Amino acid sequence: MAVIQHRKVSMNEIAEDARLFCCLTYEELFSLNPGDMNDIYEYAAPRAFDRMRPKIKALDAVAQQNNISSISSFNDVVPLLFPHTMAKSYPLSFIEQGKFDRMNAWLDKLTAHDLSKLDVSECDSLNSWIKIIEENTPARVYCSSGTTGKMSFNNTSIDEDPYSVAGFLQEFEPFQNEYGVDIRKNSSMPLIAPYVKNGATGVAHRLQRLVTQLYNGDDSKVIALNGSVDADMLWLTGKLRGAESRGELGQLKLTPALERLRTDMKRDQNSMPERVGAFFERILSDFTTDPVLMFMPWPRYYELACYIRDQDSEFDLAPGSLIWSGGGLKGVQLEDGWRDVVRKYIPFEPMETYGMSEIPGGNARMCSARHYHMTPAVLPFVLDPKTSEPLPRKGKQTGRYAFLDLTATDHWGGIITGDEVTMDWDGGCSCGRVGPYIEGDPRRFGASLGDDKITCAKTPEAYDNAVDYLLGIG
Amino acid sequence: MLTTVVPLVVRGKIIEQDLVTFEGRRGGMSFSTPDVNQYLDTIVLSNPLDMADLYAITLDEIIDFLCELGTRVPMSSNKHMREAYEASKDTSGLTPKILEYLYEKSVPALFKRPLLEEMIEQSAGREHMEGWVPHTLIGGRVEHVRAFGARTVHINAGNNPSVAALCLARNALTRGDAIVKSPSNDPLTAAALALTMIEMEPDHPITKHFSVGYWKGGDEAFEAALYKNTNIEKIVAWGGFASMKHITKYLGPGVDLVPMDPKLSSTIIGKEVFEDEATMRTVARRLACDIGARNQEPCTSARVVYIQSGTDDAGLANLNVFGKYVYDAMQALPAHASGPHPNFDPVLKGEIDGLMGSDWHHIIGGLDTSGAIIISQMDEVVDFWESLGCRVANLVPIDNIDDALRRTTCHTGTTGIYPESLKQTVRDQIALRGGQRIVSLGHQNDGSASGPHDAVEPVRRMVRWIVDDCAVEDIPAFCEE
């Protein structure tokens, strides 16, 4: 399947099918008249609800709970947005006790594809359950191991892939003076990504989608770490983390099969530095003549920079290459001045992006003014963190970021995130993009209260994502 | 955010220069306060003989002083306490009305004579605090034992102004020297008490042995100098892992840690609750107090409640009705005791939202900041139980009481129990499993200031037990030929 290319589309067409935003160039995307965008939202949001309600049982339940039968304005969709915690709202015991029929019933409510007829009676692991789903339906399930040991399960489908990949790639195109690459026209550029290539993680799924959509199935175009981190491994990782954060590692009881898995994972983790070193060596020697795409978390760029420095080597990245990052430091503590080290040894400044697994189609790219501009295909909201009411869409508003991904067809694209943002609704960013934008960096709600705010009730320790980074899965 | 100046009070002197600013995070207080590093030499009591003035006054005189202080403390007549109250309003999980009650009634109540006497009698005892008490041992040996005060750093919790008052009262009764590190979420109450004492009697020994300051936990330059065993003998520390972590590296011979470490509570309700509707409503009211009093901020508050309803459909139906009664009773609590949480935890809200529509949880409330009762429809605690707060509790159906008991751990501080008869049956097991306080349902948040706390006796731990050891023989028996 070839990735969807640019073509002429009208605003009317886009209003009827928001997936067609991906047919625009990035320049066009960020030149759209805000008044026109408002009209599109007013038209498309109610229709998205009408279209998706019969397909997504959980959306129907939320609508019933809120006594909503239809919506007339896009702000009315706010009570229907799913909290990001919905993706992990299953009782943990379902996995721990192998009740995959119940896990299946739970996920069935979140996807447009009917899972209820699947025979999961023989399933004895997350992998076996997900395998049944993916072999018998277009649904695709990807996981994140999360804090305190509980996994989130997000779903998309292969039917959504052509548009979500196009939307993703659109974000990297040039914009005015800002460097970019039209990847859709340059699909010979390989992608270098030191993440584990296969498995159930969001990153692995993205890589797999790119292989299918951008590289026409040519797996050799994606240069990643070998191996696979599947759902059971992710679940075990989360369980170990949760136990460790509670000081209960010694009390953890695992089945023999899980003990073996734990041993395998430990071996993989121990070998990671060596594998990453070999990967860096390969990057520095094999990919110097032709332009490449590359992305990795910031700590990995720092590791690469240190590797280059320590080997007294050079990184000859070919002109026309594109490199990017996102997700901050992933909880890893780096030395002061790490950015200077990266700047010195990595020839290009990585583009910064902000995204989340709930939006398969796109990230927000940081502009020359260091703000984040989200694709208009995703209708944004900023909610009052206390009341969840939408804050006014004017001026600067700080609150909880929420959105409705209008391109979603097989899952409900309405999510209330766990992030706090400051949105400038009036737009006019000095970078030249039209439309509202996120000012500065988003923050996570529920970050530390601060060292000195002392209460006597126990609060859970915020657990960092350093292990994700170390395992090469995020 | 509120910005204010928090004075440093050192041995009866008020210092408001050499200010440094501490920025509040996420709507917390920003405040300026003197840099304690500039005043380290006066803050520490490096010569322990300077404690002698505390022994020139009697315990009765100390109590008289505290009682007089108690008359001056209500915020309606005390501008310093009023300022502390105003500052707390912005960051506290307690509503203004709850705070008002605490500052006007609860804090002054800690300085009443009957309570102060009880605090002494239930701990070290008046005799030991006032003199050398002879204890005759085997063979006629006599040990004369006296409780002496200690030079102590107090790392106070900031979720209730009563903590500062209790710290002052205990320090005074034990003839200690207190260096109080105020918490960032309540930087003013302890200082306000100190200022009140200065206005009352600036040269009184109790005034001069109560110093109050703020520094950021982990300020190594200051703490390494402060926590030397030549400067202090004890640390009384409230708070969680983060604050304890800063302190533990300074512990060693000569410095004793008295931890008031955080706990989570548990509640166990036997099947007797379902005898009839009147009982259900009465018990619901008691449970509502345990959940809602002071907005579930105390660690003693009920959060996970195991109820012996049975896990069959009939049992769950009863439990769901009971849950409604609890929610309604919580909403009906008086405003000075409980109210919608002013800073509802957005993470918790996200977790509750995620459960809406769940087949395995029945949620009452939870749509706003009024709190929620999450009723599990199977014998499982919600996965985010550690985040429960802001008047959100999880009712969990169980078939047998043992199903609740096996979940008691060393992290369980308080266990509220109904009915009273059940307490006799389970209290030993709870203690063996790590629980520390078993209490009649309704009174989880209504602990005494006199008895054990977190499995220690605070006042007995705060003093130094000194022995004048009078042997009978000239030399020990084992040294004879």
Interface residues (C-beta under 8 A of the other chain):
Chain A: A58 A61 V62 Q65 P83 H84 T85 M86 A87 K88 S89 P91 L92 S93 A105 K109 T148 K150 P385 K386 T387 S388 R400 I416 G418 F445 G446 A447 S448 L449 G450 D451 D452 K453 I454 T455 C456 A457 K458 T459 P460 E461
Chain B: R25 R26 G28 I155 N156 A157 G158 N159 P183 S184 N185 K216 G217 G218 W238 G239 G240 F241 A242 S243 H246 M260 P262 K263 L264 E297 P298 C299 S301 F344 D345 P346 V347 K349 G350 E351 D353 G354 L355 M356 G357 S358 D359 W360 D368 T369 M378 E380 D383 F384 E386 S387 G389 H411
